[in-house]
Amino acid sequence: MNTFPPALITSQTPAETLAQAMAQLPLIAILRGLTPAEAPGIGQALISSGFAIIEVPLNSPEPLQSIALLSQQFPQALMGAGTVLNAQQVKDVHAAGGRLIVSPNFNPVVVAQALALGMVVLPGVCTPSEAFAALAAGAHGLKLFPAEMISPAAVKALRAILPPQAALMPVGGITPDNMAAYRAAGANGFGLGSALYAPGRNADQVREKAMTFAKTFCHGASA
């Protein structure tokens, strides 16, 4: 059985933790398929490129071990898991040192468990009804997923009706070329998947892509 260090103790509220990470760079690195052996090198590549939010989807090989390694090595960053589907998985991520829960859907039980453990929680939503329900349940932000089904025009419509402080993060098919249109529509940040990391991509390759994303977000031009 794996044993993990205790979760990082912080005086910040989850909302403050998310706000601080978003202020640094509101891009979530989604490391689907990451192995524990790769985690330190890939993590360093991302941190050195300015990333402050990293998730390891739970359908990756030994995800809890990767989360534990990343949390230990980079305590300054907001680390956690994606593809979190039930309350037990939330507890497992917390035990591994993770502070972030990201889901592809809105499950009020997952949100409640994350809040009970003092974690940042970003459920996936696709409709106004889901978005309002997630915020009412206490979600700290909204993962707009899949972004291939949520155009910039749809984001603009959501932005017009949702509370202005609600963070909207399109995820799915995001590249340096389409971020500007989503940002103009009111997106606050993005989750980045295979355009940033894919199994087999080494740390140098990930660093290059991470720097391109960071530069594009901050300056509006691809590297």
Buried (B, 14 or more C-beta within 10 A) or exposed (E): EEEBEEBBEEEEEBBEBBBEBBEBBBBBBBBBBBBBEBBBBBBBBBBEBBBBBBBBBBEBBBBBBBBBBBBBBBEEBBBBBBBBBEBEBBBBBBBBBBBBBBBBBBBBEBBBBBBEBBBBBBBBBBEEEBBBBBBEBBBBBBBBBBBEEBBBEBBBBBBEEBEEEBBBBBBBBBBBEBBBBBBEBBBBBBBBBBBBBBEEBEBEBBBEBBBBBBBBBEEEEEE
